Amino acid sequence: MIPGSRSCASFPPVENALSEPNGLLAVGGDLSPQRLLEAYSKGIFPWFNEDDPILWWSPDPRMVLLPDELKISRSLRKRLKKDHYQIRTDCSFTQVMHACAAPRKGQAGTWIHPQMVAAYTILHEMGLAHSIETWIDGVLVGGLYGVSLGKVFFGESMFSLVPDASKIALVHLVKQLQYWEYGLIDCQVKTGHLASLGAREISRMEFGQKLHTLIIGPKPGSKWNFDRVLID
């Protein structure tokens, strides 16, 4: 039986998560900033449909991207060298979330519903959730968003309206995180898209050990500004 979460309750140990469905740990609670930050600091994230109770997950294995292991294909590298796009950070956070929530081929709905948008917008206003955006001719065409705690970036979702727009944003994010000496990007679950960029799976135990080492805080943050050109 999965424990329910009361407003004053903490999460159960991640080792209690189910193996089927992989990583389901707890049901209920809320999406307050305090609960979300506690969850992320323990390697737990919310993922649920709009009409369902809040579901909390800690899958094993865990998909991660170590900043130094980023892989850039030849075609993507050529696209990165073009000057037709602009990278912005934290300019249109809610717009990025709505774009990530748009229907995708083969999906009936989205887990990025109004309750999630409202919760993560609060984290953004606290300087703890960020968007990295690709713009062309003043139009937002791709990007991603996630949560930053200590030296860990927890990626949540990406979108592209033109080829490689989200990958361009991700490469700029990774290069900046390398400069800031971040140690880990959480990708949650395995996808071929992320694997092609160098992400790989590690055990939940190893993931938790990395979090323990890399997360200091959480502390109040600020809006991000990628003021250096780090793409070579």
Secondary structure, 3 states (H helix, E strand, C coil): CCCEECCCCCCCCHHHCCECCECEEEEECCCCHHHHHHHHHCCCEECCCCCCCCEEECCCCEEEECHHHCCCCHHHHHHHCCCCCEEEECCCHHHHHHHHHCCCCCCCCCCCCHHHHHHHHHHHHCCCEEEEEEEECCEEEEEEEEEEECCEEEEEEEEECCCCHHHHHHHHHHHHHHHCCCCEEEEECCCHHHHCCCCEEECHHHHHHHHHHHCCCCCCCCCCCCCCCCCC
